[in-house]
Amino acid sequence: MTGIRRLAQHLDISIGTVSRALNGRPDVNEETRKRVLEAAAELGYVPNQSGRSLRQGTTNIIGFMMQTGAEITGQGDTFFMSVFDGVQTVFARHHLDLVALLCSSQEDPDDYLRRVVARGFADGLILSATQRHDPRLEFLAKRKIPFATLGRSLTDVGQPWLDLDFEGMAQTAIDRLVARGHRRIAVTRPHDDVNLGYIFVDQAASALAAHGLSLDPDLVFRSTPNEAGGYQIAHDLLSKKDRPTAILLVNETIAIGFYRGLSEAGLKPGRDIAVIGRHSPQTHFLSPSLTGFELSRRDLGIALAEALLATMPPFSHFYPNAELRTIWREELIEGESDAFMLPHG
């Protein structure tokens, strides 16, 4: 690899001229620019990105913070991989790079974020796993760091966000199950204070109330969002004396463990209990087929990236019509897992 000094010596012109030619500055004539570009390709010139970033005061990096650990991501979380693909599709248009910031489940997310910001290696951030009350948002807003969130929070500092339509999922699923005769309907929520759990359970309760029913607090099952969490939910559900006849699974990964727990007890979704969940690439292999909600994670990532860049001055003019706050709807795909029906009355 050749540096800019060696390239200038080879061409016998000044380093300043070479730099301006490489950066497309208008004060370099076309013949000189062509010579510089051809020589750069011939000699394998690679620009010093660190030095360029230092001069420009930018890094051209956007960080995406997510939490990791077996109790969170289970045996393989494909959700974020697909989202990342959509995000980087947008960033590539502007020569920006996406960096995943992996916060261990053993570390405090607030401390982790403060350390990331102190290093100053990213021009903007995307946060996931938003909490009911999330001090990370106020921290970034006070420091005027551009950021967006995948998820809503009661902590609102005006940042762009995208969130899944947990209200719509709960409403659609409850209406469907009540229409099939179910009255004792269980719901799941994450084990921690993540905001989506509150949204999902509150809407499920409201939907049941509209049908003259109530959500039994004893039928709200908390679990880690992974296969083991779903397995534990099955055991907890089966231990109830007055078992529910239907259940809504809020996380796409827990369906696999839930199916396994039912199978070990000799029960079958769609025959002994109605199950509605959310689809992942793995759930498509479940039998009986899962009735669940599905979305394009890649498209979600594209919209999230565009919302963030719409708030960053160097890129905002590219996205004048970007939606800065969006509830992302999911489509219900009918399967066999909720075929179990009860007589009305």
Secondary structure, 3 states (H helix, E strand, C coil): CECHHHHHHHHCCCHHHHHHHHCCCCCCCHHHHHHHHHHHHHHCECCCHHHHHHHHCCCCEEEEEEEECHHHHCCCCCHHHHHHHHHHHHHHCCCCEEEEEEEECCCCHHHHHHHHHHHCCCCEEEECCCECCCHHHHHHHHCCCCEEEECCCCCCCCCCEEEECHHHHHHHHHHHHHHCCCCCEEEEEECCCEHHHHHHHHHHHHHHHHCCCCCCHHHEEEECCCHHHHHHHHHHHHCCCCCCCEEECCCCCHHHHHHHHHHHCCCCECCCEEEEEECCCCHHHCCCCCEEEECCHHHHHHHHHHHHHCCCCCCHHHCCCCCCEEEECCEEECCCCCCCCCCCC
